[in-house]
Amino acid sequence: MKILHIITGLGAGGAERMLYKLLWGGLDKHFNNKVISLSDEGVFGSYIRKLNVHVSTLGIRRKSIPLAALRELRRLIRNFQPDVIQGWMYHGNGMAWLGRYLAPGKPALVWNIRQSLYGLEFEKPITRQIIRVTCWLSNTPETILYNSRISRNQHEAFGFCSSSGQVIPNGFELRKFGVSGSKSQAIRDQLGILRNVIVVGHVARFHPMKDHANFLRAAALLVKKYNNVHFLMTGREVIKENKALFPLVSNIPARRLHLLGERQDIGELMAAMDVFCQSSWSEAFPNVLGEAMATGVPCVATDVGDSRDIIGDTGIMVRPRDEEVLAAALERIIVMPPKERHALGAAARARIESNYSLPAVVDQYVALYKKLTNKA
């Protein structure tokens, strides 16, 4: 069976990472997969190629879609002749809808929506239009996948077709997490962080909904009380040269704040953390939260998206956009005896293993594709 994945791009985002993990985790063993990126091959294109999955790019960078890109899309689809076209994210879903009509025969169409929808005002103008268009077309896919319960509820309340909705959560491969203590210490040594220092971590691209400001304001409160606490932040544009960050970091000593920008060794960075913090005011199913838990790091997270369902009783939930409440929650874990902190992290890892294992999630995708093509 041939599965064509059409995705907006292959940068370092959660949807891109999940597509790679599905392919790596066994989807490529069940089907002949092909990936088309509407833009370029970004970060994950080369990783997907190493799985012997063919990756094509259309080079779409502007608001308009060049005619040449549509011709290339048509050529790629007709050469591949997919049984299922799987869209990823709003733009990818829209092009997957078009691709179905460019394909020979009538392949099954699946959309994959990977974010929450608190309101159109939080989206870019072009994304608002894509959301409206895909909502209008949402009765055409056989299945609309969501990675969280709240994302499905929000989109169906907005007007997306409810009869075809299905939730398949993100999955995590535990063998890739829980990095050895030696590698964890190597990260600390690189950053000049001593063994007795508590490291509070934050992983997110620089975007308003990730609320770096809330995290940094909470950090500023904590540095006044504790001399042995450092803050490690990584993500696209999370660098000292980002002028938007300057007023937020000025109250935190530079030696205690590590802005690392975009990194590929997230697992090793997380293993060097004592506490992980998710400070967003909007999420669906945050990958980084699950990854931190899989690494055995106790977590503090804002109560958005499906974060509460993910954490359960293994971490602390707080309301978003409140730095004092966030700082107090982080403080609760910072002052824990090391054994208690490690036990909380171990419980978090066990929860991921029980509820969000990657093999179980791959099986759900396999079952869906076989059902849609009557090849179960």
Buried (B, 14 or more C-beta within 10 A) or exposed (E): BBBBBBBBBBBBBBBBBBBBBBBBBBBBEBBBBBBBBBBBBBBBBEBBEEBEBEBBBBEBEEEEBEEEBBEBBBEBBEEBEBBBBBBBBBBBBBBBBBBBEBBEEEBBBBBBBBBBBBEBEBBEEEBBBBBEBBBEBBEBBBBBBBBBBBBBBBBBEBEBBBEBBEBBBBBBBBEBBBBEEEBBBBBBEEBEBEEEBBBBBBBBBBBEBBBBBBBBBBBBBBBEEBEEBBBBBBBBBBBEEBEEBEEBBEBBEEEBBBBBBBBEBBBBBBBBBBBBBBBBBBBBBBBBBBBBBBBBBBBBBBEBBBBBBBBBEBBBBBEBBBBEBBBBBBBEBBEBEEEEBBBBBBBBBBBBEEBBBBEBBBBBBBEBBBEBBEEE
